């Protein structure tokens, strides 16, 4: 499996989440998409999939970036 060789491969993890979601494993899908955002906080695919399930995941750079800009 590709994720065994490269666990931080966000593209593969996003697709695995889609497979989990389509087969009824919502918890598995959420887990994969949340891991995507740990590995790449700016990945909009994972954010969109999580939002489609009603799961909000805070943007890692949002509050800190606003404080730094002030």
WOCOR-V807160 format. One record per residue. N is the residue number from 1. SS is DSSP state (alpha for helix, beta for strand, coil for the rest). PSI is psi in degrees with one decimal (999 if undefined). OMEGA is omega in whole degrees, 0 to 359 (999 if undefined). Layout:
n: [N N]
ss: [SS SS]
psi: [PSI PSI]
omega: [OMEGA OMEGA]
This chain:
n: [1 2 3 4 5 6 7 8 9 10 11 12 13 14 15 16 17 18 19 20 21 22 23 24 25 26 27 28 29 30 31 32 33 34 35 36 37 38 39 40 41 42 43 44 45 46 47 48 49 50 51 52 53 54 55 56 57 58 59 60 61 62 63 64 65 66 67 68 69 70]
ss: [coil alpha alpha alpha alpha coil coil coil coil alpha alpha alpha alpha alpha alpha alpha alpha alpha alpha alpha alpha alpha coil coil coil alpha alpha alpha alpha alpha alpha alpha alpha alpha alpha alpha alpha alpha alpha coil coil coil coil alpha alpha alpha alpha alpha alpha alpha alpha alpha coil coil coil coil coil coil coil coil coil alpha alpha alpha alpha alpha alpha alpha alpha coil]
psi: [138.8 -35.2 -19.6 -38.5 -35.7 83.1 -23.4 15.5 94.6 -40.1 -42.2 -38.3 -38.2 -46.8 -37.8 -39.6 -39.8 -43.9 -46.7 -46.6 -43.4 -23.4 9.3 2.9 73.5 -42.0 -40.6 -39.8 -47.2 -44.3 -45.2 -44.4 -34.4 -37.2 -36.0 -43.2 -22.5 -44.0 -34.8 89.9 -19.1 6.2 109.5 -24.2 -49.6 -40.6 -43.0 -43.4 -43.3 -42.8 -35.3 -21.5 3.2 15.6 122.0 137.6 119.3 143.5 125.0 -29.7 -13.2 -66.9 -41.3 -40.3 -38.0 -39.8 -41.9 -32.6 -22.4 999]
omega: [183 182 174 180 182 185 182 178 187 181 179 181 176 181 177 176 178 179 178 182 182 179 175 179 183 180 178 179 180 180 181 182 175 177 176 182 172 181 180 185 182 182 184 179 181 177 181 179 178 179 180 177 180 181 177 179 185 178 187 186 188 185 181 181 179 180 181 182 184 999]
